[in-house]
């Protein structure tokens, strides 16, 4: 079967060489054929086509229905103009558009009409273009050009003809400058990462998830113009790996441009007044909760704009999904922030794509034991080792025991177990998730101290503290000196020889190229443990922790999203209870910033969801203190109201009645804000479930009165008929 694809590609590239020789002879030029390493080229073609066969073709039933011979004829017939334009046009955007046009035309010649067929053709063209780029371009005045025996003058004439026919005019260039399209073109897909457990490490191959991938493709194919979906799952479940693989798959489809966005980019995109782009757009936003308000506002503006591509898709990655409490759906805070006010809420709900009738979001299910076994094999192979089948089965069984709250162990937990086994951890020892993470953090620290810092304690301690800072706020821009208590550490590193420091940063980042930034310690489970354990060891040095908290809260969104992840993964872990007790007083913002205190209030609400009742009461008391300092800030007070609702869900009846009474008092003060009304209504409805028929009837009357005053609060309508 492999020969079926290998032969056409080999034939195509051979014909390219022959055509280049013919053209060179016509122009009395010397064709630089001898510069091509034939052995290397042949090996590269075979390697790429094997990958094409294994990764693309085997998952498709459409390959034999494509006309590869006619596709090759098209490429050869349009070699100098259409293919050449993909390499010779002066601007990147022009070259990208030329590639899209080339692939669109290729669909027709290969007789590709369905999505699966188009994927096969797109990947085939992509491999051909990679071969050309690596073996057939020539250096001309610091430019890599596709000449193939033609003169530079001939190439320029062809480009003018191409641009004229494709309307790449000067006016178009002016419109492009400082446009949304130019901004988007400046965002590159994340590059591969060699860190052992990183989702972009291609040595650990993507496994399973056929149903999820099918759902994502259906999401793209839907006829509606503007849609969004959420992919949810616990830390280490494979959300980022899934979407990274998906974006790599669709990156060769000319119909779509895939972009991985961070919060700052979402803010920037929302500031444009037009969102024109030459193809459809799909945005993936990891840790979407911290940018939820900006994303919601952007979607609302997109709905009312004519200046956008035919289709735009948003995929939001988050941990929390909608869950039920006492038969009532509880929406995660990030979803509430995404929906914002009533008008935006209607917009967001209108454009939500549900991949199944059972759940609003795409919730990742567990991988099969066969997929997990393959992940173990890949990891061992990357380490130059192997693990026999019996040991793999034992490890997967142990992972099931450790990760009981999931229907199948998360891939990250399986990888941590594989690493521990390869490092000599014995089956007779105690195995738990916390122990595996601690083992990995210990390995990192030992490597930093003894290898990267060569046993220099001061340098290691400085590095350790800067890694903590980077992990909390998303990275340290090397060269930026930090205030106390991080001043000494940042200064110590910045005083190093520049080459040595850059080498050190690359080694810590496990990156080949220096990018000027010390990256966070990843994956999240490991980075969060590292920081929390550092704080735990400093818990009696309260002055240090307050100063550190002051510095970290200067980047409020980044630090808040990090703390939110810590809460979800370790909020009820006994080892770190001193950090989370008393409403996280140890890391409360010191800066006089309402934004920081609002984010902190949201964190306290999330923390209260993780805690037993006694600790939850302490956390809600901390929330109440915050509202007393900012009674004019409705967003902070609203978080207190949500905290009261969370508290009421698990209280004994008498205490619950008291809590709902507090919630009623708040609602009366902020009656103009329907979010307070909604939260109070949910509390009343929950309360009515455990009351006598007569008392429950009185609550129904209260809900009806609220509905008369607030008919737009949908929950009130639904509660009256429950």
N, C-alpha and C positions, 0 to 999 in steps of 0.2 A: 504493500500500500504506500509506503514512504516514497518509492520510486515514482509513483504517480505524480507526486508534487515536486520531488527533487529534480526530475528530468526537465520539466518546463522551465524552472528557475535557472538551471545550468545552461539550457539552450538559449534562454533570454539573454543572459550575461555574455555568452559567447557571441551572439549576434550583435550585441552592443559593441564589443571589441572590433568585430569585422566592419561594422558600419563606420566606426571611428577611423579605422585604417583607410577605408575607401575615401572618406572625406579629407583626411590628411593628404592622401595622394593627389586628389583633385587640386588642393591648395598648395601643392609642392612643399608641404610641411613634414617635419619628422614627428611621427606619432610615438608618444612616450610609453609604448607598450611594455618595454623592458623594465619599467619601474614597478610594475605590478608583480607581486609575489604570487605566482600561480598556485603553489602548494598551499599557502596560507588562505588564499581566496577560496580554493576548492573545499578546504576544511571548514572555513567559515560558512560557506553556503550549506554544507551538510549539517553543521551544528544548528544553524538557524531553521532549516527546513525540518529537522527532527523535532525542534521545539514547536514549530508551527503544527506539525503532525500530532504531537502528543498533547499540546495545550489547547489547540483550537479545533483541529479536524476531528479528533476522536470524540469530542463532545457534540458533534454536529452530524446530521444525516443528509446534509445538503451538498457535500463536496463533489460528488459524482455528477451533479446536475449543472455544474459550472463549466463554461467553455474557456479553459485556460489557454488553449491554442489561439483563439480569437483575441483574448486579452493580451497575449504576447505580441500579436500582430499590431494591435492598437498602440502599445507602448513603443514599439520600434518605429512605426509610421509617424509618431508624434514625439520622437526622442529629442530632437533639437529644440523644438518650440515649447511644447507643454511640459515635458520632463525638465528641460533646461531651465525653464522659468522658475521651477521649484528651488533651484540652487543659485540662479544668476540675478534674479531681481534684487534691487539694492536694499529694500526695507524688509524687515522680518515679517510684518503684517502682509506684505505682498506675496512673499514666499509661502506663508501659511495659506493664504487664499488660493494660490496656484495649486497647492497640494490638494485642497478641498475640491477644486474644479477637476483635477486629474482623476481623483478617486470617483467622483460623481460620474464622469465619462466612462471610467473603467467598469462601473456597474452595468452599464448598457451593453458593452461589448462582451462581458462575461456572462450576460443573461442572469444577473443577480437582482431579484425583485423583493425577496423576503429578507427580514432582518438577519437571520442566520447566514444567508448567502452573502449579504453585504459585509458581515463581519469577516468572512473567509477572504473575500476580495480585498478588503481594507488591510488585513494583516499581510496578505501576499504582496501588495504594493508597498507596504511599510518595509518589509524585508528587502525588496528590490532597492528602495531608496537608501536604506542603510548600507547595502553593498556598494552602491554608487558613491555615497558620501565618503566611505572609508577607503575606496580603492580607485576611483576614477576622476576625482577632482584634481585640478592643477592650480598651483599658486601663481597668480598674476597680480603684481603690485599689491601684495599683502591681502589679496582676496582669493578665496577658493572658488574657482569657476569650473563649470562643466563645459569643456570645449569640445572634446572628442574629435579633434582634427580640424575644427572650424577656427577661423581667425576671430580675434576680439571684436573687430568691426562687424563681422557677420553676426556674432552673438548679440551685439548692441542693436543691430537692425531688427533681428527677430524679437528682441524684448520690446522695442517700440511698437512693433506690429501687435504683439501680444497685449500690451497695455492698452493700445487703442481699441482693440476688439473687446477687452474686458473692462473698459471704462475706468481704468486706474488713472484719473486725471489729477492735475495740480489742485483743483478745487477739493477733490476727495481727500487729498493729503492735508489740506488746511483744516477740513472738518475733523479729521482724525486727531490732529494735535490737541492735547489736553482733554480729549474726550473720554467717555466711559470705556470705549473700545480700547483706546491706548492704555488706560489704566489696567484693564483686564489682561491685555497681552503682556503686561509687565509682571504678572503673577505666574510663576512657574509651579508645576506640580511638585510636591515634595520628592526629593531624591532618595535613592536607596540608602539604608542605614545598616551598618554592620554590627550594631549592638545585638547581643545574643537574643534578647527577648523583644526587640523592637518590631512593631507591626510592618515596618518597611524593609525588614531583613529578608531578602529574597531567597536566602539559603534555607529558611524554614518556609517551605512552599505552602501556598493556599490550599486548603483541603475542604471538601464538602460544600455545604451552603448552596446546593443547586436550587432549592425552593426559594431562598432569599434572593439569589441572583435573578431567577425568573421573575420574581415580584418587582425587582428594580427595573428590569427591562420593560415590563408591562407599564410601569410608572412612566417611563420615557415615551412609550408608544401611545399612551392615552391621547385622545384627540384634543383634550382641553388645553388651553394655552398656558395658564399659570396654575401650578400645583406644588404642594409640599408634602413631605412625609417625614416621620420620625423613626429612627432605628434605635431601639433601646435594649439595654442589657447591662449586667453587672460589669465592674472593672475586670479586664482580662478575658471577657467573653468573646472578643474578636470583632467588635463593631468597626474599629478603625481598619483592621486588616481586611475586612469584607469590602469596605468602601474604597480603600486604596486599590485593591485588586479590581474592583468594578471600574474605577476611573482609568486604570491602566488598560482595561479591555476596550473601553469606548473611546480612548484617546485617538485611535486611528480612524474612527468614524467621522467623516467630514460633516455630518449633520449636527454634530455636538461638539461643544467646547467644554471641557471639565475643569473646574476651578475649586481648589481647597482654600476656604476662607477662614481668617481669624477675625476676632471682634473688631479690631481697628479697620480692617478692610471692609467689613459690613457698614461701619459708620461712614467711611469714605464713599462707598457705592451709593449710599442713601442720599448723599449730598449732590449727586448729579440730577439734572432735570430731564435728561433723556438717557435711554439705555439701549440704543441701537447697537446691533452686532450682526455680522454677516452669517451667523449660523445660530442654532439653538444653544442655550446655556444650561448647564447643571452645576449648582453650587453645593458643595459639601461643607458643613460647618460643625466641627468637633467642639465639644463643650459648649453646645449652643445656648445653654441656659444663661450664661453670662452676657450673651448678646441678644437675648430673646426680644427685649423691647425694641432694639434697633431693627431686628429682622422683621418683626411685626409691622413696624412703621414703614419699612421699605416695601413689603408686600402690598400694603394698603395703597402706597403711591403707584406701584407698578400696575395695580388693577385699573387705575384711572388714567393710565398713560397709553398713548398710541405709539410712542417712540420706544419700542422694544422688539426683540426678535419674535418669531412665530411662537416659540415655546421657551418657557423658563421653568426650571425645576429647582427646588430646594430640598436637600436631605439634611436633617438635623440629627446629630448624634448626642444622645444623653443617656444617663443611667436610669432615671426614674420614669416609670410609666404610670398610666392611670390604674389605680387599684381601688378595691372596695373595702369599706368599713361599715359594718352594720347594713349591708345591702345597698349602700349609697356609694356612688363613684366619687373618689377623691382625686382631683386633678393635681399633678405636681406643680410646684410653684413656677418652674420655668414655663410651663404651658399657660398658666394664668398670666404671666408677664408678657408672653407672646401675644395673647389675645387682647390685653390692655382694656380699653374702654368698649362700650357696647357695640359701636359701629365697626370698630376694628375686629372685635370678636366675631361678628357675623361674616366679615371678609375672610378671616383665618379659618373658620369652620367650613366656609364655602369651598375653599381651595385645598382642604385636607384630603389627601389621597389615602384611602383605607385599603390595604392589600388583602384584608379578609374581613368578613362580617363579625368575627369574634373579638377583634381588638382594633382600637383606633390607630395604634402604632404597630410597626413591624418589630415584634419582640423576638430577639435571637433565641432560638432553641439550642439544645446541646448538640455537639457533634457525635457521630457514631463512634463506637470503640475502634472500628477499623481506621477511621480518620485520625483518631488520637494516636493510634499505634504508628501511623505514617509520620505524624509530627515528631514523635519520639525518635524514630529512625533518622529523620532529617536532622534533628538536633545532634544526635550522636555522630552522624556523618560529618557535620560541620565541625565537630570537635576532633575529628580523626579517629573516632571510636565506633563501637557497635554495641547494641543491646539485644540479647537473644529474645525470641518470641515469648518464652515462659516468663522472663523478667518483665517484659513489656506488659503482659497480661496482669502480673502481680501489681505493677505500678499503676495501671489504669484502675484496677480494683481498689487500691489504696486511695487514689485520687477521688473515686466515688465516695469513699468513706469520709475524706477530709472536707469535700465540697458538697455537703448534704443538702444545702438549701436550693441547689440547682438540679434540674432533671438529669444533667450530665455534667461532669467536671469541666470547668473552664479551661480552654487551651493553655492559658498562662500557668495555671496550677500544675498541669501535666508537665509543662516545660521545666518548672521549678523542681518538680519531683525527679525528672530525668537528670537534671544537673546535679542534684544531691546524690543520686545513685552513681553517676559517673565520677563524682568526687569521693566516693567510698562510704557514703552513709549506708548503714546496715539495716536490713529488714527488721531486725530485733529492736532497733531504736524507736523512740517515739516520733511519729510523723504527724505534723499538723501544719496548717497554712502559715501561721505566725512563725513557726520554727523554720520553715523553708525560706520565707522572706528574710528572716534574721540571718540565716546562713548566707544568703546571696549578698546582703548588705555587708556582712563581715568580709566576704571575698573581695568586694569592691574596695573597701577601706584598706585591707591588707595590700592590695595591688597598688593603690595610690601611694601608701606610705613607703613600702619597701622597694617598689620598682620605679614608679614615676618620680617620687621625691627622694629616692636613694637613701632612705633612712633619716633624712633631715627633718627633725621633728617640727621646727618652727614653720617650715614651708608646708609640711603636711597639714598642720593645724590651720594655717591660713587657707589652704586649698579646701579643706573640709568645710570651713565656714562660708567660703564663697560658693561652694556647691549647694549648701543649704539655701543661700540667698537666691541662686539661680533657679532652684527647684520651686521655691515659694512664689516667684514673680515671673517665671517664664524665661529666665536667662540673664546673664551679666554681659553688658557690652564692654569688652576688654578695652581698657584705657580710661574707663570712668571710675574715678575714686569715690568711695562711698563714705557717708558720715558715720560717727560712732553709733553702735559698737563695732562696726565693720571696717572702720578706717584703717586700723593696723593691718588687717588681713589683705585688704585690697592694695594697700601701699606695698606690703611685702612682695606680693606677686608682680606688681607693676615695676618694681625695682630690679626684677630679673632681667638678664640679657633678653632682648626682644625675640631672637630666634629660639632660645630655650623656652621662653614663655609660650610662644606659638606652638612649639612642639608639644609642650605639656598640655595645652588646651585641646589640641587635636587628639592626644592620647586619651584624655578624660572623656572627650566626646565620642571616642572611637570613630573618628572621621578621617578621611584621607586628606581633605583640603581644609585649610584654615579659613573660617568665615567671620572671624572677629568677635565671636560670641561663645561664652561658656554656657553650654546647654543644660537644661534641667536633667536631673537623674531620672531615667525612665527604665521600665514602664511605671505607670502611676503607683501601683501597689508598693513597689520598691522605693520610689522617691518619697512617698508619703510616710512610709515606715521610717526611713532615714531621718527625715525632719522631725517627726514626732518623738523619736528616740533621742535625738539630739536635745530637744526641748526637755524631755523627761530627765535627762542627766543634768540639766541646768535648773531644775524646778525650784531649788532653794535660792538661786541667784535671781531674785525677783527684779532687781534693778536692771540687770542685763536683759532679761526677757522683756521688760517694759520698753527699754531703748530699742531693742530689736523689733518689737511689734510696731513702734513708731515709724521706723524706717520702712518696714514692709507694707504698712497701710498707705504709704505715699503712692503706691501703685494699687489702688483699691480693687479694681475689677480682677486683675490677675491674682492678687493674694486671696480675694474672696472665693474665686473658683477653686483655688488650691485647697483652701480650708473646707469648702463644701465637699470635695472629694475625700478629704481626710475623715470628715464626719461620716460619710456614707460607708467607708471601708473600715474605720477603726473607732467610730463614735461610742460603741458599747464594748470596747475591748478593755479588760481590767488593767492591762499594762499601762494604758494611757489615760486612766480615769482622772488623774490629777490635772490633766490639761483641760478636760472637758467639763469638770465639775464647776459648780457655782456660775453657770452660764458663761463658761470660757473667760472668766475674769482675767486670767493670766495673759490673754492675747486680745483683750478688748482694745478698740482704737483709742489712742490718746490724742490724735489730731482733732481739731475742731472742724470736722467735715461732716455735713449731714449726709453726703453720699456714702461715706465710710460707715456711718452709724446705720443707715438704711440697709446696706449690704450685710452688716453685722446682725441686724434684726432678722433678716431673711435666714441667715445661717443658724440663728438660735431656733427659729421655727423648724428648720430641717433637723437640727440636733434633737429637738423635743420628740420628733418622730422615732428616733432611735432609742430613746431612753425608757427605763422603767419608770413607773408613776412617781416615785419619790424624787428622783433626779429631775424628772420633767417639771415638777412643781418649782424646783429651784431655778430652772432655766426660764420658765414663764415669769417668775418674779424678777429676773434680770431684764426681761423684755419690758415689764411694767416700769422699771426704773428708767429705761431708755425713753419711753413715751413721756414720762414726766419732764424730761429735759427738752423734748421737742414736741410739745402738744400741737404746734402749728403745722407739723409735717405729717400730712395724712398718710403718706406711704409707710412711715415708721409705725404710726398708730395702727394702720391696717395689718401690719405683720403681727402686732400684739393681739389683734382680734383673731387672726388665723391661729396664733398660738393658743389662745383660749379655747378655740374650737377643737384643736388637736387634744388639748388636755381633757376636755369634756368627754371625748370618745371613750376613755377608759376609766373614768372616775366612778365611784359608787354613786347611787342615785341622788342622795341628798347633796353631796358635794358638786355633782354635775348641775343640779338646779342652781346652786350659788354661782357657778362659773357662767352659766347661760345668762344669769341676771346681770353679771358684769358685762357680758357681751351686748346685752340689750341696752345698758347705759351708754356704751360706746356708740352703738348704732343710732341712738337718739341724738347724740351730739353731731354725728356725721351722716345724718339721714339723707343728705343730698348725694352721697357717694354710694352707688348701687353695689359696690364690692362689699361694703359693710353690711348692707341689707342681705346680700347673698350669703355671707358667712354666718350671719345671725339666723337666717332661715334654715340653713343646714343644721345648725345647732339645735334649733327648735324641733326640726323633723326627727333628728336622732333621739332627742329627749322623749318625744311622743311614743316611740316604740316600746319604752319600758314603763309607761304610765297606765293607769286604769283607763277604761273606755271613756269615762266622763272627763278625766283630765286631758286625755288625748284629744277629745272633741273640742275643748277650749283652745288647745294649741292650733287645731285646724281653723278655728275662727280667727286667731291671730294671724295665721299664714294668709287667710283670705283677705284680711284687712290690709296686710302688706302688699298683696297682689294688686288690690285696687289702686294703691298709691304708686306701685312700681310694676306696671304691666310688662315691662321689657325684661324683667328678671325671669328667665325661662324656668328656672328651678322652682320658683313659687307656683307656677302653673302646673308643673309636673307633680309637685308634692300634694296638691289638692286632690289628685286623682290616684294617689298611691294607696 
